[in-house]
C-alpha cells in the first residue's frame, strides 16, 4: 500500500503542492517559446487558452481518481487494464516525471551558472541538489508537503514585489494591435503552452493522500489557477516592458525583465538576486515533486520499497539532466515534454473509457 494513515495531505497542502509542482522552469522559458511560436502580441491569449485546457485536464484526472479512493494512478491503472498493460502505463508516467525532473534540474543549473556561479561545472550544482532532494524524500510525502508550505508563500511575496516594480516599465502599446494578424496565430502555441504546466498529472498521485477528498477539485484547481495567473502576468509584463522582439531573442526573458529594474539606494539594488535565490528554492520544489512521482511509480512496477528506488534513480536522473549539450537541446527537450504531456492525457482518457466498460468487473475485483 502506498497510502498509510500517517501519509495525509490537507486541502491547503493540496493547493500548495499543485502550485509548487507546476510553478517551475516554465516561468523562465515560457515567454520566449510562446512568443516564437505565436509571433504576435496576442500570445497572452495562447497562454490563457492553454491554461484553461490544463485546468480542465486536471479536473478530468481528479474525476478519474475519485473512482478509486486512496489509490494512486499507479495502482488503479493495473486494476483497469490488468497488470501487464497497467505496468506499461505506470512506466510511461514514470519516464515522463523523470524526464521532466531532469529538465527542471538542468534549467536550474543553467540559470545558476549563468547568473550566480559563473564558471562552476554543472555537475557541481546538479549533484548536491539531487542529494538534498534524496534526503528530503526519505521523509515521504509529508516532508515534501511541509516544504511546499514553507517555500510557496515566500515565492508569492517575492513575485508580487518583482511584478509591482516591473509595472513602472510597462508600455501598453507593446500589446497592440489585438488580432493584428487574425485569430489563427493564437492557436499556434497552445500545445507548447502545456509544457509550462508540466507536472499537473501528479494530482493522480497526490489525490490518494487527501484527508478531505471532497475538496480535491477546489484545492488542486486553485493551485493550478494561481500558476496560470502568475504566468499570464509575467508574459504580459515581458511583452509590455521589453517588447515582443526582445522577448523572442532573450534566453531568459523573465530574468531580463527583473534585471532591467534597479532599486537605487536600497539594500538590494539589483532585485534579480533576490528573485533568483527564491527561484532556486522553487525549482528545487518542482524537481523534488517530479522525482518523487517517478520513484513512486517505479516502486510499484518493481514491487520494491520506495527508499532504495529513490536512491537508485539518482544516477539515471543525472544522466538525463546532463545529456542536453546546450540551450537549444534543452528547448527541444521542452517541446518533447509538451507532446508527452498530451500523450499522457490521451492515456488517461483511455483509462476512463475502459473503466466505464469494465466497471462491474473492477468493482468486484
C-alpha positions in Angstrom: 0.0 0.0 0.0 1.3 3.5 -0.9 -1.1 5.4 1.4 -0.9 4.9 5.1 -2.8 6.6 7.9 0.3 8.8 8.6 0.6 10.0 4.9 -2.1 12.6 4.7 -2.5 15.9 2.8 -4.7 18.7 3.9 -6.7 20.9 1.4 -4.2 23.8 1.9 -1.3 21.4 1.2 -3.0 20.2 -1.9 -3.2 23.7 -3.2 0.5 24.3 -2.3 1.5 21.0 -3.9 -0.1 21.8 -7.3 1.4 25.4 -7.3 4.9 24.3 -6.3 4.9 21.4 -8.7 3.9 23.4 -11.8 5.4 26.7 -10.9 8.9 25.9 -12.2 11.1 26.4 -15.2 8.1 27.5 -17.2 8.2 31.0 -15.8 11.7 31.4 -17.1 11.5 29.9 -20.6 7.8 30.1 -21.4 7.7 33.8 -22.7 10.4 33.1 -25.3 9.0 29.8 -26.5 5.4 31.1 -26.8 6.4 34.4 -28.4 8.5 32.5 -31.0 5.5 30.1 -31.7 2.8 32.8 -32.0 4.8 35.8 -33.2 2.2 38.4 -32.2 1.3 40.4 -29.1 -1.8 38.1 -28.7 0.5 35.4 -27.3 -1.1 36.0 -23.8 -4.3 34.6 -25.3 -2.5 31.5 -26.2 -1.3 31.0 -22.7 -4.7 31.7 -21.3 -6.3 29.1 -23.6 -3.6 26.6 -22.7 -4.1 27.3 -19.0 -7.9 26.7 -19.3 -7.3 23.4 -21.1 -4.8 22.3 -18.5 -7.2 23.1 -15.6 -9.9 21.0 -17.4 -7.4 18.2 -17.8 -6.6 18.4 -14.1 -10.3 18.1 -13.2 -10.5 15.1 -15.5 -7.6 13.4 -13.7 -9.4 14.1 -10.4 -12.7 12.7 -11.7 -10.8 9.5 -12.7 -9.0 9.2 -9.4 -12.3 9.7 -7.5 -13.4 6.3 -8.8 -10.6 4.7 -6.8 -10.3 6.3 -3.3 -7.0 6.1 -1.5 -5.3 4.7 -4.6 -2.8 6.3 -6.9 -2.9 6.2 -10.6 -0.1 3.5 -10.4 -2.4 1.3 -8.5 -5.8 1.7 -10.3 -4.3 1.6 -13.8 -3.4 -2.0 -13.2 -7.0 -2.7 -11.9 -8.5 -1.1 -15.1 -6.1 -2.6 -17.7 -4.7 -5.7 -15.9 -1.1 -6.0 -14.6 0.9 -6.1 -17.8 -0.8 -3.1 -19.5 -1.1 -1.3 -16.2 2.6 -1.6 -15.6 3.2 -0.2 -19.1 1.1 2.8 -18.3 3.0 3.2 -15.0 6.3 3.2 -16.8 5.1 5.8 -19.3 4.2 8.1 -16.4 7.4 7.3 -14.6 9.5 8.2 -17.6 7.5 11.5 -18.0 8.1 12.5 -14.4 11.8 11.5 -14.7 12.3 13.5 -18.0 10.5 16.5 -16.5 12.5 16.4 -13.3 15.7 16.3 -15.3 14.5 19.2 -17.4 13.7 21.3 -14.4 17.1 20.4 -12.8 19.0 21.3 -16.0 17.2 24.7 -16.2 18.1 25.3 -12.6 21.8 24.5 -13.3 21.9 26.7 -16.4 20.4 29.7 -14.5 22.8 29.3 -11.5 25.9 29.1 -13.8 24.8 32.0 -16.0 23.7 34.4 -13.3 25.1 33.4 -9.9 28.1 31.0 -10.1 29.8 31.7 -13.4 32.3 29.1 -14.4 31.1 26.4 -12.0 30.8 23.0 -13.5 27.2 21.9 -13.9 27.8 18.6 -12.1 28.9 20.5 -9.0 25.4 22.1 -8.9 23.3 19.2 -10.0 24.7 16.5 -7.7 24.3 18.4 -4.4 20.7 19.4 -5.3 19.9 15.7 -6.1 21.4 14.6 -2.8 19.4 17.1 -0.8 16.3 16.1 -2.6 17.0 12.5 -1.8 17.3 13.3 1.9 14.0 15.3 1.7 12.1 12.4 0.0 13.2 10.0 2.7 10.6 11.7 4.8 7.9 10.8 2.4 5.0 12.9 1.1 4.6 14.7 4.5 8.1 16.2 4.4 7.5 17.2 0.8 4.2 19.0 1.6 5.8 20.9 4.5 8.5 22.2 2.2 5.9 23.4 -0.2 4.1 25.2 2.6 7.3 27.0 3.6 8.6 28.0 0.2 5.4 28.9 -1.6 4.4 31.9 0.5 7.9 33.4 0.2 7.8 32.8 -3.5 4.5 34.6 -3.9 5.6 37.6 -1.9 8.8 38.0 -4.0 6.8 37.6 -7.2 4.3 40.3 -6.1 7.2 42.7 -5.3 9.0 42.0 -8.6 5.8 42.3 -10.6 4.9 45.5 -8.8 8.3 47.1 -9.6 8.2 46.0 -13.2 4.9 47.8 -13.9 6.9 51.1 -13.9 8.5 50.0 -17.2 5.3 48.7 -18.7 4.0 50.2 -22.0 0.5 49.1 -23.1 1.3 49.9 -26.7 3.6 46.9 -26.9 0.5 44.7 -26.6 -1.1 46.2 -29.7 -2.6 45.6 -32.2 -5.0 43.0 -30.9 -5.7 40.3 -33.5 -3.4 42.2 -35.9 -2.7 39.0 -37.8 -6.1 37.5 -37.2 -7.0 34.9 -34.6 -5.2 31.9 -36.2 -1.7 32.7 -34.6 -3.3 32.4 -31.1 -3.7 28.7 -31.6 -0.1 28.0 -32.8 1.5 27.7 -29.4 -1.3 26.0 -27.4 0.4 22.6 -27.5 3.7 24.0 -26.3 2.0 26.0 -23.5 1.2 22.6 -21.9 5.0 22.3 -21.1 4.6 25.4 -18.8 2.2 23.4 -16.6 4.1 20.1 -16.7 3.5 18.1 -13.6 -0.2 18.7 -13.1 -0.6 15.0 -13.7 0.8 14.4 -10.2 -2.8 15.1 -9.0 -3.5 11.5 -9.8 -1.0 10.5 -7.1 -1.5 13.3 -4.5 -5.3 12.8 -4.6 -4.9 9.4 -2.9 -3.3 11.2 0.2 -6.1 13.8 0.6 -7.8 13.8 4.0 -10.7 15.7 2.5 -11.3 14.2 -1.0 -14.4 16.3 -1.5 -12.3 19.4 -1.7 -10.0 18.0 -4.3 -11.3 19.9 -7.3 -11.4 23.2 -5.5 -7.9 22.8 -3.8 -6.0 21.5 -6.8 -7.7 23.8 -9.3 -6.9 26.8 -7.1 -3.3 25.8 -7.0 -3.0 25.4 -10.8 -5.1 28.5 -11.4 -2.6 30.5 -9.4 0.2 29.4 -11.7 -1.9 30.4 -14.7 -2.3 33.9 -13.3 1.4 34.2 -12.4 2.5 33.1 -15.9 0.0 35.4 -17.6 1.2 38.5 -15.7 4.8 37.5 -16.4 4.2 37.1 -20.1 2.3 40.4 -20.3 5.0 42.2 -18.4 7.7 40.8 -20.6 6.0 42.0 -23.8 4.9 45.3 -22.3 8.2 46.1 -20.7 10.8 44.6 -23.1 8.8 44.4 -26.3 7.8 41.4 -28.4 11.2 41.3 -30.2 13.3 41.4 -27.1 11.2 38.6 -25.5 11.7 36.5 -28.6 15.5 36.9 -28.6 16.2 36.7 -24.9 17.1 33.3 -23.4 15.6 34.0 -20.0 13.1 36.9 -20.7 11.6 36.9 -17.2 15.0 37.3 -15.5 15.9 40.0 -18.0 12.7 41.8 -17.1 13.7 41.8 -13.4 17.3 42.8 -14.2 16.1 45.9 -16.1 14.8 47.4 -12.9 17.3 48.9 -10.4 16.5 50.0 -6.8 18.9 52.8 -6.2 19.9 53.4 -2.6 18.2 50.2 -1.4 20.0 47.3 0.3 19.3 45.1 -2.8 20.0 47.4 -5.7 19.8 44.5 -8.1 16.5 42.9 -7.2 17.1 40.0 -9.6 19.5 38.4 -6.9 16.5 38.1 -4.5 14.4 36.7 -7.3 17.0 34.2 -8.4 17.6 33.0 -4.8 13.9 32.2 -4.2 13.5 30.7 -7.6 16.3 28.3 -6.9 14.2 27.1 -3.9 11.1 26.9 -6.1 12.8 24.9 -8.8 14.1 22.6 -6.1 10.5 22.0 -5.0 9.4 21.3 -8.6 12.2 18.9 -9.2 11.6 17.0 -5.9 7.9 16.6 -6.6 8.5 15.3 -10.1 11.3 12.9 -8.9 9.0 11.6 -6.1 6.3 10.8 -8.7 8.8 8.9 -10.8 10.2 7.0 -7.8 6.8 6.0 -6.5 5.8 4.6 -9.9 8.9 2.5 -10.4 8.5 1.2 -6.8 5.0 0.0 -7.8 6.1 -1.6 -11.0 9.1 -3.4 -9.4 7.2 -4.2 -6.2 10.1 -2.9 -4.2 10.5 -0.4 -1.3 10.5 3.3 -2.1 13.7 4.3 -0.4 16.1 2.1 -2.5 14.3 3.2 -5.6 14.7 6.9 -4.8 18.4 6.4 -4.4 18.8 4.1 -7.4 17.1 6.5 -9.8 19.5 9.3 -8.9 22.2 8.2 -11.4 19.6 7.8 -14.2 18.2 11.3 -13.5 21.7 12.7 -13.5 22.4 11.2 -17.0 19.1 12.6 -18.3 20.0 16.0 -16.8 23.4 16.2 -18.4 22.5 14.8 -21.9 21.5 18.2 -23.4 24.6 19.9 -24.8 23.3 23.5 -24.9 20.2 25.7 -24.5 18.9 24.6 -27.9 18.9 20.9 -26.8 17.1 21.9 -23.6 14.5 23.7 -25.7 13.9 20.6 -27.8 13.5 18.6 -24.6 10.9 21.1 -23.5 9.0 20.5 -26.8 9.2 16.7 -26.4 7.8 17.1 -22.8 4.9 19.1 -24.2 3.9 16.3 -26.6 4.5 13.7 -24.0 2.1 15.7 -21.7 -0.6 15.4 -24.3 0.0 11.7 -24.7 -0.5 11.1 -21.0 -3.8 12.9 -21.1 -4.9 10.7 -24.0 -3.9 7.6 -21.9 -6.0 8.9 -19.0 -9.0 9.3 -21.3 -8.5 5.7 -22.5 -8.3 4.5 -18.9 -11.6 6.2 -18.1 -13.3 4.7 -21.2 -12.1 1.2 -20.3 -13.2 1.7 -16.7 -16.7 2.6 -17.9 -16.9 -0.6 -19.9 -15.4 -2.8 -17.1 -16.9 -1.0 -14.1 -18.8 -4.0 -12.8 -15.8 -6.4 -13.1 -13.4 -3.8 -11.5 -15.8 -3.1 -8.6 -15.8 -6.8 -7.7 -12.0 -7.3 -8.1 
